[in-house]
Amino acid sequence: MKKKASQFNLFFPYDSHQIGYNSFSDEYIILEEMLYDMYDASKKTGDFDELKQVHQEFFDTLCGKGFLVDNGFDEVEAVKEISRKIDNDDTKFELHINPTMNCNFKCWYCYETHIKDSKMDEQTVNNTKSFIAGIFNQQTNLKEFTLGWFGGEPLLYFERVIVPLLEFSYNLARDRGVIFHSSITTNGLLVNSKVIQHALGYGLSFFQITLDGARERHDKVRFISEGRGSYDAIVSNIITLAQNKITVSIRINISLETLPGIRQIPGDFLHLDPETKKFLVFDLHKVWQVGEDIDDEINDERNYFREMGFNVSSGTMNTVLNSCYGDHRYHATLNYNGEAFKCTARDFTTLNSEGLLTGNGSIIWNEKYEKRLSSKFKNKPCLECTILPMCGGGCSQQAIEHEGRDYCVNDFDENKKLQLVKNRFFEILAEHG
């Protein structure tokens, strides 16, 4: 059968070679210029038969890695089908819980509306237990259950909310033979020996903790009291978690104010032994309210952290294969007051809620729920894009907020798209030394 070049091929020069990437197969290929020229010439004519005759091995490699596909193969439909399967996978369930909307810090960029006296009461905790039990009883194909903690600052109500629900879920999964995962997004200040003890005993194996730049800048944003910052305490807690073999994603919020001192941060972790460093991942992200384009600067800092010997997230978006949990049918986020949500990147207000937890432990979803689950792949620019399998057009929240108009989560900027591909490539190079 005749072949055509995949819609999802990208190439860029690197070290006197051409690096090819196919965003559907997620495969990279390193080509000498002569081989790239042969591919490019065949692509321009739309005929790869001559390439097959001249260089069978190269032709077979391009086919095997997804750079060439059958003429009749509908790649976009294949992406949609994979997305449908993953977003409707009933072997998994992911539940996020907000014990409170209160927080012990007041960071300027936080999108949450902090509610001082908000906390999940005992009745809602019990209703949540009933909801979790219902998942295990009704989702007969369940093989994996993930419990995430969010907020507000979830550790403010560690004893009252997290401990009973974590223990209940962990024991239920263990008894049913279901794989259990738990993670928490926290500012890290309240991590202590009790938290670590429960984390180790009940499967809480992943912490995301934020730093607002190096010590001086961080302490201006996140201070315990006048003249008393939080940087040193949080770094100490991060290190203690890693020493206990608990993975910590250190999310560094980047803005024009944090950039100048950002390279001071690795120095606070360089003394750690290689085994401990394995449990640290640095994740550098621009604060979303920042209007300036500082993507290139952030990429430079990611490379610097890698050069210093640390694991660094590439900064790439969720792929179709790893879509946002908010896109999944078998996911829910429960707020402290029992309101249910899908997206955790918007305010947890009644106006934004998509359902309500009832007294019998079920969620009554409203009309927003089904609309969200059918919102993806309706944006024409996405369907024509080379990195559609890589970003999926963004998440369902993006699709909802741009309903009825063309949009691109990369601002229709081909250089930004290519930079995502390069970031992933450099991450792979770093992983393999």
BELLINSUL-V442671 format. One line per field, one symbol per residue. ss: DSSP state (~ for helix, > for strand, _ for the rest). phi: phi as a letter, one per 20 degrees, with the letter a starting at -180 (. if undefined). psi: psi as a letter, one per 20 degrees, with the letter a starting at -180 (. if undefined). A space follows every 50 residues. Layout:
# BELLINSUL-V442671
ss: ???
phi: ???
psi: ???
This chain:
# BELLINSUL-V442671
ss: __>>>___>>>>>>__>>>>>>____>>>>>_~~~~~~~~~~~~~___~~ ~~~~_~~~~~~~~~___>>>____~~~~~~~~~~~~~____>>>>>>>__ _____________________~~~~~~~~~~~~~~~~~_____>>>>>>> ___~~~~~~~~~~~~~~~~~~~~~~~__>>>>>>>>______~~~~~~~~ ~__>>>>>>>>___~~~~~~~_>>>__>>_~~~~~~~~~~~~~___>>>> >>>>_~~~~__~~~~~~~_____~~~~__>>>>>>>________~~~~~~ ~~~~~~~___>>_______~~~__~~~___>>>>____>>>________~ ~~__>>>_____>>>_~~~~~~~______~~~~____~~~~____~~~~~ ~____________~~~~~~~~~~~~~~~~~~__
phi: .fdcfffdeccbfblmcdedcdfeelddbddfgfffffffffffemcdff ffffbgffgfffffenfccfgefefffffffffffffdfeecbcddcdfa debeccffefefefdgefafefffgfffgfffffffeeefefcbcdcddb rkdfffcffedfgffffffffffffemdfccbcbdbfnfefbffffffff ecmedbddcddenfgffgffecdfbgncedgffffffffffffemdfcee edfdbffeggdffffgfecffffgffffedcececfffffefecffffff fgfffffendfcffnfffegfcfggfeefebbddfgenfdcdeddcgedg fefdabfefenddeeefffffffdeemddggffdefdgfedmmnefffff fdgnbfbbfdlldfffffffffgfffffgffdm
psi: pqqqpqhkpqqqqoljrppqpoigilpqpopqhggghgghghghikojgh hhhhmgggghghghjjhprqhjpnhghhggggggggikojiqpppqpohq jrqjrmphipiqopogjpqprhghghhhghgghhghhhnhjpipppoqpa baohihlgghggghhggggghggghikpppqqrpoqiihjpahgggghgh hkjnjppppppmarggggihgnqgrpjorighgggghgggghhjkpppoo oopprhhhghjhihghhiihiqqhgghhjpppopqpphiphqokgghghg hghghghjjqppqijqrprhilrqhiiphmqqpprhjiqqrgpjjrpmqh hiqjrpprijkrpoqahhghggijiqkjoghgijqhkgihijkarhgggg ikpjqqrpikkkohhgghhgggghghggghhj.
